[in-house]
């Protein structure tokens, strides 16, 4: 009840159904055409009787169905009006019912129908005026009001069509936004899964290798066992830090304004090339020999490219730990004028040149292994930044080699000598 009291007239009209609105309009027109009967009439005029009221109502009743059959209603109204000549009915200020019926035809009927109806109504105006006063004043007025009714009907139709087009456009945009959001969520899930695979696979592989080498070292060389356990702890802490860094962007809660100004580990930057030496150093264990070399004019890259290179090297080293055993591993970054070549090569037994080397590799048809998630993830990272990844056996047919190529923008000017170390670190 309170909603009805607070709602405006337009809200009430929108909530009411079309039939209710048409019935209300018909009652309003009925009240308008009845007014000349109830006001005092000139002296000598006969009072209105039941026939006057019935014939007047007969011209109004068809308006109830004007939306469902506009042309039929217009014909019925025009046909009923001559019956008023049988009575001593007073004149009406305006031909309400024909005007409303013509307005409805112009607003709701097809182009050919409404144009025909408009022409017919204009032709009817001339004999109607001739039978009434025959004055040019009445003729011009009648032509104007019927023309205005037709124009208003057309404007209403255009406005409704425009509103429908806007509503359809809004619905299309909403569907497009929903699809785009779903695609973005799917891409984000894929990215998070790839990041978690890289981080956890690398960390767990290193911890397993260190843990397996720990028991023999406890008996033979306790100092090496202690170093292995320290390496396991450092690898676990590093993995937790990277996981917090990756998942930190998913936090939606706002920071507390009263909280101390501390650095959230989940908001730290993505891994960069500066962390590669530490990553390579963490791979040393047992008889495994690891080297890291950088050649060419070293320069800063875009953060997303550096993160992609870091993850590719990390995944390649993880595969080496899992499949190659104790071996010699070399990591090489070669900078060109507009290229970066990343090579990770080992001489271990592993799976040799099998394309299935990597996490999740399995056998396909005819025993041919298929690429696992690790190699697929490396290729996806490189492709996302316009690069390529090639995997296969080493140059002499042994071991395994991962090579990634990236196209880089040409430097605008030589970098200042103070920004880069004088010597490239080598291990």
Secondary structure, 3 states (H helix, E strand, C coil): CHHHHHCCHHHHHHHCCHHHHHHHHHHHHHHHHHHHHHCCCCCCCCCCCHHHHHHHHHHHHHHHHCCCCHHHHHHHHHHHHHHHHHCCCCCCCCCHHHHHHHHHHHHHCCHHHHHHHHHHHHHHHHHHHHHHCCCHHHHHHHHHHHHHHHHHHHHHHHHHHHHHHHHHHHHHHHHHHHHHHHHHHHHHHHHHHHHHHHHHHHHHHHHHHHHHHHHHHHHHCHHHHHHHHHHHHHHHHHHHHHHHHHHHHHCCCCCCCCCCCCCCHHHCCCCCHHHHHHHHHCCCCCCCEEEEEEECCCCCCCHHHHHHHHHHHHHHHHHHHHHCCCCEEEEEEEECCCEEEEEEEECCCCCCCCCCCCCCCEECHHHCEECCHHHHHHHHHHHHCCCEEEEECCCCCCCEEEEEEEECCCCCCCCCHHHCCCCCCCC
